[in-house]
Amino acid sequence: MDLIRGFFSLFSDLHGTLTAVATHSAAMSYLFIAGIIFVETGFVFMPFLPGDSLLFATGALSATGTFEITLLLPILWAAAVLGDTVNYSIGRTLGKHIVRKGMIKKEHYDKAQAFSHRHGNYAVVLARFFPILRTIVPFVAGMSNMPYASFFFYNVIGGITWVTLFVICGFFFGNIPFVQAHFEIIVLSIILISFAPLMYQAVQATRQSRKSSSK
């Protein structure tokens, strides 16, 4: 329990955590952020890491000079693209075994699969902006044997767009006095907004299921 509490406390104050890491070691801070982005996108078992809010907080600190944005962006682009590439490879080589053993939630897998069928190759780009889906869609792409050249093309577009959008938003808006005064609330709002589409889909699925059972 102490480990779990420590983990959540680490990310409950992203501004403070990132500042502390950067103060201790500038090089380590870049690796720390890139590592979280890589793990969230690269391992199908880690969909709960705070990708969107982390990128926003990092952008806000770049505006104060804590991070050098011209160095930060390419590092995070590489982490995001490499993460999805690893996840694709895991899905292609071990996907059936992982699903068969129930090592990921069937509900999450089914949603990612439906999302991929609905949007085709563009799902690799769009999933970047949806928590959980951005971790599982690359895995599903590998399982479905999506041609790697196509996957890599959309992976690069999605990774660069996702990272740039949230970092730049943090850079320009994160140091507005109101945002600074309510930073934790803003970050929490980003998380809730990110999950809103998935919550809506879950509600719709529940309603449809009830309608079907009542007939």
ZAVOVEX-334710 format. One record per residue (C-alpha): residue number from 1; residue in one letter; chain; x, y, z. Coordinates in Angstrom, 2 decimals. Layout:
N
<pt NUM,'A','A',<X,Y,Z>>,
...
This chain:
215
<pt 1,'M','A',<0.00,0.00,0.00>>,
<pt 2,'D','A',<2.85,2.39,0.78>>,
<pt 3,'L','A',<4.27,1.75,-2.69>>,
<pt 4,'I','A',<0.91,2.47,-4.33>>,
<pt 5,'R','A',<0.42,5.66,-2.30>>,
<pt 6,'G','A',<3.94,6.74,-3.18>>,
<pt 7,'F','A',<3.30,6.13,-6.86>>,
<pt 8,'F','A',<0.12,8.22,-6.94>>,
<pt 9,'S','A',<1.64,10.99,-4.84>>,
<pt 10,'L','A',<4.45,11.17,-7.37>>,
<pt 11,'F','A',<2.01,12.11,-10.12>>,
<pt 12,'S','A',<-0.55,14.03,-8.06>>,
<pt 13,'D','A',<1.79,17.04,-8.07>>,
<pt 14,'L','A',<3.40,16.88,-11.50>>,
<pt 15,'H','A',<4.68,20.44,-11.28>>,
<pt 16,'G','A',<6.48,19.74,-8.01>>,
<pt 17,'T','A',<7.77,16.34,-9.09>>,
<pt 18,'L','A',<9.20,17.60,-12.36>>,
<pt 19,'T','A',<10.76,20.63,-10.69>>,
<pt 20,'A','A',<12.40,18.44,-8.05>>,
<pt 21,'V','A',<13.81,16.04,-10.65>>,
<pt 22,'A','A',<15.08,18.89,-12.83>>,
<pt 23,'T','A',<16.73,20.55,-9.82>>,
<pt 24,'H','A',<18.51,17.34,-8.95>>,
<pt 25,'S','A',<19.73,16.60,-12.49>>,
<pt 26,'A','A',<18.79,18.27,-15.78>>,
<pt 27,'A','A',<19.78,15.21,-17.82>>,
<pt 28,'M','A',<17.85,12.89,-15.50>>,
<pt 29,'S','A',<14.72,15.02,-15.83>>,
<pt 30,'Y','A',<14.64,14.57,-19.62>>,
<pt 31,'L','A',<15.12,10.82,-19.22>>,
<pt 32,'F','A',<12.44,10.68,-16.52>>,
<pt 33,'I','A',<9.82,12.35,-18.73>>,
<pt 34,'A','A',<10.80,10.42,-21.86>>,
<pt 35,'G','A',<10.75,7.18,-19.86>>,
<pt 36,'I','A',<7.17,7.73,-18.69>>,
<pt 37,'I','A',<5.99,8.55,-22.22>>,
<pt 38,'F','A',<7.80,5.48,-23.57>>,
<pt 39,'V','A',<6.39,3.13,-20.93>>,
<pt 40,'E','A',<2.81,4.41,-21.28>>,
<pt 41,'T','A',<2.82,3.98,-25.05>>,
<pt 42,'G','A',<5.15,0.98,-25.21>>,
<pt 43,'F','A',<3.69,-1.52,-22.75>>,
<pt 44,'V','A',<0.10,-2.66,-23.01>>,
<pt 45,'F','A',<-0.02,-3.23,-19.24>>,
<pt 46,'M','A',<0.61,0.47,-18.40>>,
<pt 47,'P','A',<-2.38,2.48,-19.70>>,
<pt 48,'F','A',<-2.85,4.48,-16.50>>,
<pt 49,'L','A',<0.22,6.74,-16.69>>,
<pt 50,'P','A',<-0.51,10.51,-17.03>>,
<pt 51,'G','A',<0.63,11.17,-20.60>>,
<pt 52,'D','A',<-1.48,14.23,-21.50>>,
<pt 53,'S','A',<-1.09,16.00,-18.18>>,
<pt 54,'L','A',<2.63,15.19,-18.01>>,
<pt 55,'L','A',<3.22,16.77,-21.42>>,
<pt 56,'F','A',<1.23,19.86,-20.44>>,
<pt 57,'A','A',<3.14,20.26,-17.17>>,
<pt 58,'T','A',<6.44,19.80,-18.97>>,
<pt 59,'G','A',<5.50,22.50,-21.48>>,
<pt 60,'A','A',<4.57,24.88,-18.65>>,
<pt 61,'L','A',<7.97,24.36,-17.01>>,
<pt 62,'S','A',<9.69,24.89,-20.35>>,
<pt 63,'A','A',<8.26,28.42,-20.40>>,
<pt 64,'T','A',<10.08,29.16,-17.14>>,
<pt 65,'G','A',<13.38,27.81,-18.43>>,
<pt 66,'T','A',<13.31,24.57,-16.41>>,
<pt 67,'F','A',<13.44,22.63,-19.68>>,
<pt 68,'E','A',<14.80,23.61,-23.08>>,
<pt 69,'I','A',<11.85,23.10,-25.40>>,
<pt 70,'T','A',<13.97,22.72,-28.54>>,
<pt 71,'L','A',<15.70,19.78,-26.86>>,
<pt 72,'L','A',<12.62,18.46,-25.09>>,
<pt 73,'L','A',<10.38,18.09,-28.14>>,
<pt 74,'P','A',<12.61,15.80,-30.24>>,
<pt 75,'I','A',<13.36,13.63,-27.18>>,
<pt 76,'L','A',<9.64,13.18,-26.48>>,
<pt 77,'W','A',<8.83,12.64,-30.16>>,
<pt 78,'A','A',<11.35,9.81,-30.18>>,
<pt 79,'A','A',<9.99,8.34,-26.93>>,
<pt 80,'A','A',<6.40,8.38,-28.22>>,
<pt 81,'V','A',<7.25,6.84,-31.60>>,
<pt 82,'L','A',<9.56,4.22,-30.10>>,
<pt 83,'G','A',<6.94,3.34,-27.48>>,
<pt 84,'D','A',<4.26,2.60,-30.06>>,
<pt 85,'T','A',<6.78,0.65,-32.13>>,
<pt 86,'V','A',<7.60,-1.61,-29.18>>,
<pt 87,'N','A',<3.90,-2.04,-28.39>>,
<pt 88,'Y','A',<3.20,-2.99,-32.02>>,
<pt 89,'S','A',<5.98,-5.59,-31.86>>,
<pt 90,'I','A',<4.60,-7.03,-28.62>>,
<pt 91,'G','A',<1.16,-7.31,-30.18>>,
<pt 92,'R','A',<2.53,-8.97,-33.30>>,
<pt 93,'T','A',<4.66,-11.54,-31.48>>,
<pt 94,'L','A',<2.87,-12.15,-28.17>>,
<pt 95,'G','A',<-0.56,-10.59,-28.65>>,
<pt 96,'K','A',<-2.64,-13.76,-28.91>>,
<pt 97,'H','A',<-0.93,-15.27,-25.88>>,
<pt 98,'I','A',<-1.44,-12.10,-23.80>>,
<pt 99,'V','A',<-5.14,-11.87,-24.70>>,
<pt 100,'R','A',<-5.74,-15.60,-24.22>>,
<pt 101,'K','A',<-4.19,-15.49,-20.76>>,
<pt 102,'G','A',<-6.32,-12.49,-19.80>>,
<pt 103,'M','A',<-3.27,-10.35,-19.08>>,
<pt 104,'I','A',<-5.13,-7.21,-20.20>>,
<pt 105,'K','A',<-8.72,-6.26,-19.48>>,
<pt 106,'K','A',<-11.05,-7.71,-22.11>>,
<pt 107,'E','A',<-13.16,-4.54,-21.93>>,
<pt 108,'H','A',<-10.17,-2.37,-22.84>>,
<pt 109,'Y','A',<-9.08,-4.75,-25.59>>,
<pt 110,'D','A',<-12.57,-4.90,-27.12>>,
<pt 111,'K','A',<-12.86,-1.09,-27.13>>,
<pt 112,'A','A',<-9.46,-0.71,-28.78>>,
<pt 113,'Q','A',<-10.35,-3.31,-31.38>>,
<pt 114,'A','A',<-13.70,-1.63,-32.15>>,
<pt 115,'F','A',<-11.94,1.77,-32.33>>,
<pt 116,'S','A',<-9.40,0.35,-34.79>>,
<pt 117,'H','A',<-12.09,-1.20,-37.00>>,
<pt 118,'R','A',<-14.03,2.06,-37.02>>,
<pt 119,'H','A',<-11.13,4.35,-37.94>>,
<pt 120,'G','A',<-8.79,2.03,-39.84>>,
<pt 121,'N','A',<-5.17,3.17,-40.07>>,
<pt 122,'Y','A',<-6.11,6.59,-38.69>>,
<pt 123,'A','A',<-6.82,4.89,-35.35>>,
<pt 124,'V','A',<-3.06,4.87,-34.70>>,
<pt 125,'V','A',<-3.09,8.70,-34.84>>,
<pt 126,'L','A',<-6.43,9.32,-33.13>>,
<pt 127,'A','A',<-5.75,6.90,-30.26>>,
<pt 128,'R','A',<-2.92,9.13,-29.08>>,
<pt 129,'F','A',<-5.53,11.52,-27.67>>,
<pt 130,'F','A',<-7.47,8.90,-25.69>>,
<pt 131,'P','A',<-6.10,7.41,-22.46>>,
<pt 132,'I','A',<-6.01,3.60,-22.44>>,
<pt 133,'L','A',<-6.66,3.48,-26.20>>,
<pt 134,'R','A',<-3.26,5.04,-26.95>>,
<pt 135,'T','A',<-1.68,2.17,-25.05>>,
<pt 136,'I','A',<-3.76,-0.67,-26.52>>,
<pt 137,'V','A',<-4.40,0.38,-30.15>>,
<pt 138,'P','A',<-0.73,-0.10,-31.21>>,
<pt 139,'F','A',<-0.90,-3.55,-29.59>>,
<pt 140,'V','A',<-4.07,-4.34,-31.58>>,
<pt 141,'A','A',<-2.39,-3.07,-34.77>>,
<pt 142,'G','A',<0.41,-5.55,-34.23>>,
<pt 143,'M','A',<-2.01,-8.38,-33.50>>,
<pt 144,'S','A',<-3.96,-7.66,-36.68>>,
<pt 145,'N','A',<-0.73,-7.73,-38.73>>,
<pt 146,'M','A',<-1.13,-4.17,-39.96>>,
<pt 147,'P','A',<1.75,-3.62,-42.42>>,
<pt 148,'Y','A',<4.63,-2.12,-40.48>>,
<pt 149,'A','A',<5.33,0.56,-43.09>>,
<pt 150,'S','A',<1.76,1.85,-42.76>>,
<pt 151,'F','A',<1.85,1.60,-38.98>>,
<pt 152,'F','A',<5.14,3.49,-38.77>>,
<pt 153,'F','A',<3.85,6.30,-40.98>>,
<pt 154,'Y','A',<0.78,6.91,-38.80>>,
<pt 155,'N','A',<2.79,6.28,-35.64>>,
<pt 156,'V','A',<5.19,9.12,-36.48>>,
<pt 157,'I','A',<2.35,11.51,-37.38>>,
<pt 158,'G','A',<0.42,10.67,-34.22>>,
<pt 159,'G','A',<3.41,10.78,-31.90>>,
<pt 160,'I','A',<4.70,14.13,-33.13>>,
<pt 161,'T','A',<1.21,15.70,-33.17>>,
<pt 162,'W','A',<0.27,14.48,-29.68>>,
<pt 163,'V','A',<3.51,15.54,-28.01>>,
<pt 164,'T','A',<3.71,18.89,-29.77>>,
<pt 165,'L','A',<0.10,19.86,-29.08>>,
<pt 166,'F','A',<0.21,19.27,-25.32>>,
<pt 167,'V','A',<3.73,20.62,-24.77>>,
<pt 168,'I','A',<3.02,23.79,-26.75>>,
<pt 169,'C','A',<-0.31,24.29,-24.94>>,
<pt 170,'G','A',<1.54,23.98,-21.63>>,
<pt 171,'F','A',<4.25,26.35,-22.85>>,
<pt 172,'F','A',<1.82,29.14,-23.82>>,
<pt 173,'F','A',<-0.93,28.65,-21.24>>,
<pt 174,'G','A',<0.73,26.93,-18.29>>,
<pt 175,'N','A',<2.22,30.13,-16.87>>,
<pt 176,'I','A',<-0.85,32.30,-17.01>>,
<pt 177,'P','A',<-1.34,33.45,-13.38>>,
<pt 178,'F','A',<-4.77,31.81,-13.09>>,
<pt 179,'V','A',<-3.41,28.50,-14.43>>,
<pt 180,'Q','A',<-0.42,28.67,-12.08>>,
<pt 181,'A','A',<-2.68,29.33,-9.10>>,
<pt 182,'H','A',<-4.89,26.36,-9.96>>,
<pt 183,'F','A',<-2.33,24.11,-11.64>>,
<pt 184,'E','A',<-3.38,20.85,-9.95>>,
<pt 185,'I','A',<-7.03,21.50,-10.83>>,
<pt 186,'I','A',<-6.09,22.26,-14.45>>,
<pt 187,'V','A',<-4.08,19.04,-14.69>>,
<pt 188,'L','A',<-6.95,17.06,-13.17>>,
<pt 189,'S','A',<-9.32,18.68,-15.67>>,
<pt 190,'I','A',<-7.08,17.59,-18.54>>,
<pt 191,'I','A',<-7.20,14.01,-17.25>>,
<pt 192,'L','A',<-11.00,14.09,-16.90>>,
<pt 193,'I','A',<-11.47,15.63,-20.35>>,
<pt 194,'S','A',<-9.19,12.97,-21.82>>,
<pt 195,'F','A',<-11.30,10.22,-20.30>>,
<pt 196,'A','A',<-14.65,11.85,-21.18>>,
<pt 197,'P','A',<-15.06,10.18,-24.62>>,
<pt 198,'L','A',<-14.37,6.74,-23.14>>,
<pt 199,'M','A',<-16.83,7.39,-20.32>>,
<pt 200,'Y','A',<-19.44,8.47,-22.89>>,
<pt 201,'Q','A',<-18.88,5.30,-24.91>>,
<pt 202,'A','A',<-19.21,3.18,-21.77>>,
<pt 203,'V','A',<-22.53,4.85,-20.90>>,
<pt 204,'Q','A',<-23.81,4.37,-24.44>>,
<pt 205,'A','A',<-22.79,0.71,-24.42>>,
<pt 206,'T','A',<-24.57,0.19,-21.10>>,
<pt 207,'R','A',<-27.76,1.80,-22.44>>,
<pt 208,'Q','A',<-27.70,-0.31,-25.59>>,
<pt 209,'S','A',<-27.15,-3.44,-23.53>>,
<pt 210,'R','A',<-30.16,-2.60,-21.33>>,
<pt 211,'K','A',<-32.32,-1.90,-24.36>>,
<pt 212,'S','A',<-31.33,-5.23,-25.92>>,
<pt 213,'S','A',<-32.04,-7.17,-22.71>>,
<pt 214,'S','A',<-35.45,-5.50,-22.28>>,
<pt 215,'K','A',<-36.70,-6.57,-25.71>>,
